[in-house]
Amino acid sequence: MVNENLVKDVVKEPYKYGFVTDIETEKIAKGLNEDIIRLISQKKEEPKYLLDFRLKAFKKWQKMKEPDWAGLGYKQIDYQDIIYYSAPKQKEKISSLDEVDPKLLETFDKLGIPLTEQKKLTNVAVDAVFDSVSIATTFREELAQHGVIFCSISEAVKNHSNLIEQYLGTVVPASDNYFAALNSAVFSDGSFVYIPKGVTCPMDLSSYFRINSGDSGQFERTLIIAEESSSVSYLEGCTAPMFDTNTLHAAVVELIALDDASIKYSTVQNWYAGDEEGVGGIFNFVTKRGKCLGKRSKISWSQVETGSAITWKYPSCLLLGEESVGEFYSVALTNNLQQADTGTKMIHIGPKTKSTIVSKGISAGNSNNSYRGLVKMGTKATGSRNYSQCDSMLIGDQASANTFPYIKSQQPNSEIEHEASTCRISEDQLFYLQSRGIEFEEAVSMMVSGFCRDVFNQLPMEFAAEADKLLALKLEGSVG
Amino acid sequence: MEIIEKIKTNKSIDNQTEIQKICLNKLQSSPLPNPKSEPWRLSNKSKFSDLLDYSLNEKDTKFDTPYPNTSQNIIRLVIGDNCQIKLIEENYSIKELSEDELVKYIKKQISCFDQNENWSELLNLSLSCKKNILGLKINGSKIPPIEIFSHASSNSLNAKTLVIFLEKNCDIDLLQVNLGKDNSSLSQSTFFCLEENCSVNHGVVSYGESKSNLLNSLNVIQEKNSEYNLGSLHFKFNYARFEISIKQSAGNAKTNIKGMQITKKDEQISTYTKIEFKGPNGFLDQINKSLADDKSHAIFEGSIIVPKIAQRTDASQLSRNLLLSNLAQIDTKPQLEIIADDVKCKHGATISQLNEEELFYMRTRGITLTEASKLQLSSYFQEIITFIPVSKDRWDLLDKLLNEN
């Protein structure tokens, strides 16, 4: 047996994004009712259709029951004990980044997301969301020259209301599930992207979500529309301070790809996961879904899930258009007492649609890591194909790795292949690497990185490097 | 609650055996399985209620065993009125379990039953009267192959229970045949207990006639160094469920399962398996095949559970499915739940139709499309059929599958 303690030590790295920014915020009272929803809508000066959308969602949510099928054990969430709107106090209208509170800029600087002009990441436009509101979006002018709209969803509601009215809630309807309904009722901010016909977005777009206050939930909503023959790569990152209370994060992401359009959506999720005893951490209940409406359209999800005390997340693709393509590449790492139930749904509706699923789960400590996926071939999905691969790596004998793939076919002229395997970091492999003079920790991290390579290859370059480092840090001290 | 009332009105409380009373009692808290629970979610509700709709029948009609027994070397038993266990006991080391032993064993099993998960067993045991429960204790290794029949009678719901206790170092081949009749329902539960160093080749062949229903459950407990091989085939049922639960109670055991279900017309046949490793060094190799044609629906759900204690488990599960019609449906869900880290576990699932290239190849050699399809199907079936013991020479299963339907 490999020296378990040694490996356990390798995974213990303090959460370096756990600081709190001391900033004056504007919060509304705790609790959830129609008045609160009206207040949020009023604060954001929303049109009536949006308020109606929220109220309808709220009514539906009240009738729904919190899902328990994932078998995640977490203490009951008191939805009346959450602040649904919290925003850093700032001047009414900001015309340039210079007017943003320096403390906020400093926060994002510390997180490695510089927003100031001099330090802007080259070729990545960033929308920074702090608690309930978007504080800044970079490179807007450059993007506007290409006709690309990249702004916070609140701004889009004001400036591009027709697009919001046309598309909001068409991929994830308000009544889709419990958390989507909650989000539809109270969503505060998020990003909006519109890529016009024939445009390849000149740079990667990125949203960075930061939860700062301990008692408010974050409910952002992202909507990306890719018109005919356009393409975009979108990155999402998230962190939160360390609190010993649990914070709720219930987001909704909707993607729409028309004929020949392609959307690549990458996430590195690093919310605070709670301490070794399982105290604190984010409850992450996210509904992400893409609709390949057009012919030959493509939606690709790639995610690296390392944070959150609870992860409940199934980025999905509805493959409607002929020859449309759905992809899902995921690495989920759980340590200590984290629980992750993640996977994807590939719903093949149109003919000749194709989907690929590659999921890698790494479980260490006392954590619980499940892959749950659905592949469905509808009656019209002739000539469609799916390939799924789910691999789990177990580190230590206290963690659990589960695989629950649901496969359903109603179309004989289609093919589905699924395979899953489980392995561990073996003594032989470690010995081999160590005998070549590679340090134990490095050997472990090399093997984990090799295990995840299929997924990392799919990430944009900046993310791939970050993800690799993140996994190495998270795993410190856990291999056995 | 209807089914409970039916059992109660069918039999006065004084006539009930102890087991029937216990099971009825357990069922009362959940008279029907929860349709939202995972094992029952996909079950066709109207077909399931058809199954329960027939009147209860404890008596058997005259039953002619198919394929007359021409061989002296095979032991044949029919559960129910025609059971000739006494004759067998005289000649071989097979004993009928005493009532006490039977009650003790079944009670122990029931104590760990879950109302929803083991609903089929609970129903079976609350229906089975004394003469429809056959309990056998077998030892020795020079036992000829055994065939055991369960059958339903037309227009009724019959329940048969089989309990087999294999003592140390026992080695047997056993084929269980469940036969449905026109408009009938059969509830069959089988309990197997394999002591150390036992080896069993177990076959389960179930087929019905038009509008036959079947609720078949199999419960196996394997002790150390035992080997359990199961070959199963289910076809021609309006509605059938085959629930398999296997526990390797102390690990170090081997399990091989090869099962197949074939659905046509508007039939629904489902297989649920749950394999638990309660000790280290367990081995499992499982393959389940389904074929769905016309408007039918085939379902497979298999779970493999490897707790912390089950280090060095080597388990693999494969679900292969053929979908032959636009209106047919296949659902498959192989599952792994693993906590032990030093294990080799894998599963795979495929759904496709007949291989077009192979068909084309055969047709270019002058084989008609129908013949070519049959050839492909026969190779698909053969893997399972050859694994079913006893049947090979006598039952002509391949011919039945290819030509009868």
Interface residues (C-beta under 8 A of the other chain):
Chain A: M377 T379 S392 L394 I395 G396 D397 Q398 A399 S400 A401 N402 T403 F404 P405 Y406 I407 K408 S409 Q410 Q411 P412 N413 S414 E415 I416 E417 H418 E419 A420 S421 T422 C423 R424 G480
Chain B: K308 Q311 N321 L323 L324 S325 N326 L327 A328 Q329 I330 D331 T332 K333 P334 Q335 L336 E337 I338 I339 A340 D341 D342 V343 K344 C345 K346 H347 G348 A349 T350 I351 S352 Q353
